[in-house]
């Protein structure tokens, strides 16, 4: 791991700790384990994948603690929710992510990420003119991947 990554993770941990303190909570061992596993997850993850990852890494933490900690990380702005129109949610950490969007294959469920091309420069002024305050945006495409065609 590069030193810049370690510094980014340290900053994310401080952000998480500040959020917990504001809520009157502390960084318990369970929350620390979930934080570590999330920071080492690459790409998108679902809570149940995190449960399996903790189990495989022999890190004892309850399913309830994982789900609760994910919500706390989300509230703290350490991770974000990505929407794929599925029954279960996916998340990704924010610190090393460049703005991007997703395209999902409707056959196999795989997805690709592609860079944000500055779409907000077009849509944001229009929406603000309509009295809508833009906080963020995501763009998703659905189709059939090359392998499934």
C-alpha positions as CSV (number, residue, x, y, z in Angstrom):
1,X,0.0,0.0,0.0
2,X,1.3,3.4,-1.0
3,X,1.9,6.0,1.7
4,X,-0.7,8.3,0.1
5,X,-3.2,5.5,0.4
6,X,-2.4,5.1,4.1
7,X,-2.8,8.8,4.7
8,X,-6.1,8.8,2.8
9,X,-7.3,5.9,5.0
10,X,-6.1,7.6,8.1
11,X,-8.1,10.7,7.1
12,X,-11.2,8.6,6.4
13,X,-10.8,7.0,9.9
14,X,-10.6,10.4,11.5
15,X,-13.8,11.5,9.6
16,X,-15.5,8.3,10.8
17,X,-14.4,8.9,14.4
18,X,-15.6,12.5,14.3
19,X,-19.0,11.3,13.1
20,X,-19.3,8.7,15.8
21,X,-18.3,11.2,18.5
22,X,-21.0,13.6,17.2
23,X,-23.5,10.8,17.6
24,X,-22.3,9.9,21.1
25,X,-20.7,6.6,19.9
26,X,-17.2,5.2,20.1
27,X,-15.0,3.3,17.7
28,X,-15.6,-0.2,19.0
29,X,-13.5,-3.2,17.9
30,X,-16.4,-4.3,15.7
31,X,-16.7,-0.9,14.0
32,X,-12.9,-0.9,13.5
33,X,-13.0,-4.3,11.8
34,X,-15.8,-3.2,9.5
35,X,-13.9,0.0,8.7
36,X,-10.7,-1.9,7.9
37,X,-12.5,-4.4,5.7
38,X,-14.4,-1.7,3.8
39,X,-11.1,0.2,3.2
40,X,-9.5,-2.9,1.7
41,X,-12.5,-3.8,-0.4
42,X,-11.9,-3.0,-4.1
43,X,-14.8,-1.8,-6.2
44,X,-18.3,-2.3,-5.1
45,X,-19.5,-4.4,-2.2
46,X,-22.7,-5.6,-0.8
47,X,-23.2,-6.0,3.0
48,X,-23.4,-9.8,2.7
49,X,-20.1,-9.8,0.8
50,X,-18.6,-8.0,3.7
51,X,-20.0,-10.6,6.1
52,X,-18.3,-13.3,4.0
53,X,-15.1,-11.3,3.8
54,X,-14.9,-10.9,7.6
55,X,-15.6,-14.6,8.1
56,X,-12.9,-15.6,5.5
57,X,-10.4,-13.3,7.2
58,X,-11.3,-14.8,10.6
59,X,-12.4,-11.4,11.9
60,X,-15.2,-12.0,14.4
61,X,-18.0,-9.4,14.0
62,X,-21.7,-9.9,14.0
63,X,-23.9,-9.4,10.9
64,X,-25.8,-6.7,12.9
65,X,-22.6,-4.8,13.6
66,X,-21.6,-5.0,9.9
67,X,-25.0,-3.6,8.8
68,X,-25.0,-0.9,11.5
69,X,-21.4,0.1,10.8
70,X,-22.1,0.4,7.0
71,X,-24.9,2.8,7.8
72,X,-22.6,4.8,10.1
73,X,-19.9,4.9,7.4
74,X,-22.5,6.1,4.9
75,X,-23.7,8.8,7.2
76,X,-20.1,9.9,7.8
77,X,-19.4,10.2,4.1
78,X,-16.8,7.5,4.0
79,X,-18.7,5.3,1.6
80,X,-21.5,5.9,-0.8
81,X,-24.4,3.9,-2.0
82,X,-24.5,2.8,-5.7
83,X,-27.9,2.0,-7.2
84,X,-28.3,-0.9,-9.6
85,X,-32.0,-1.4,-9.2
86,X,-31.5,-4.6,-7.3
87,X,-33.1,-5.8,-4.1
88,X,-29.8,-5.5,-2.2
89,X,-27.6,-2.4,-2.0
90,X,-24.0,-2.0,-3.1
91,X,-21.5,0.5,-1.7
92,X,-18.1,1.8,-2.5
93,X,-15.6,3.8,-0.6
94,X,-15.1,7.4,-1.7
95,X,-11.5,8.4,-0.9
96,X,-9.8,6.9,-4.0
97,X,-12.7,7.1,-6.4
98,X,-12.6,9.4,-9.4
99,X,-16.0,10.5,-10.5
100,X,-17.5,7.7,-12.6
101,X,-20.6,6.0,-13.7
102,X,-21.8,2.4,-14.2
103,X,-23.1,0.1,-17.0
104,X,-24.6,-3.2,-15.9
105,X,-25.2,-6.3,-18.0
106,X,-28.8,-7.5,-17.5
107,X,-27.8,-11.1,-18.4
108,X,-24.7,-11.9,-16.2
109,X,-24.9,-9.0,-13.7
110,X,-21.4,-7.8,-14.4
111,X,-20.8,-4.1,-14.7
112,X,-18.2,-1.7,-16.0
113,X,-17.2,1.7,-14.7
114,X,-16.6,4.6,-17.1
115,X,-15.4,8.1,-16.3
116,X,-17.7,11.0,-15.6
117,X,-17.5,13.2,-18.7
118,X,-18.7,16.4,-16.9
119,X,-22.4,15.8,-17.5
120,X,-23.2,17.9,-14.4
121,X,-22.0,21.0,-16.3
122,X,-25.0,20.5,-18.6
123,X,-27.6,19.3,-16.2
124,X,-26.7,21.2,-13.0
125,X,-27.4,24.7,-14.4
126,X,-30.7,23.6,-15.8
127,X,-31.8,21.9,-12.6
128,X,-30.7,24.9,-10.5
129,X,-32.7,27.2,-12.8
130,X,-35.7,25.0,-12.0
131,X,-35.1,25.6,-8.3
132,X,-33.5,22.1,-7.6
133,X,-30.4,22.1,-5.5
134,X,-28.0,19.4,-6.8
135,X,-26.0,17.5,-4.2
136,X,-24.6,14.8,-6.4
137,X,-25.5,12.5,-9.3
138,X,-25.0,9.0,-10.7
139,X,-25.6,7.7,-14.1
140,X,-26.4,4.1,-14.9
141,X,-26.7,2.3,-18.2
142,X,-28.3,-1.2,-18.5
143,X,-27.7,-3.5,-21.4
144,X,-25.9,-6.7,-22.6
145,X,-22.2,-7.0,-22.3
146,X,-19.9,-8.2,-25.1
147,X,-19.5,-11.7,-23.5
148,X,-23.3,-12.2,-23.3
149,X,-24.2,-10.9,-26.7
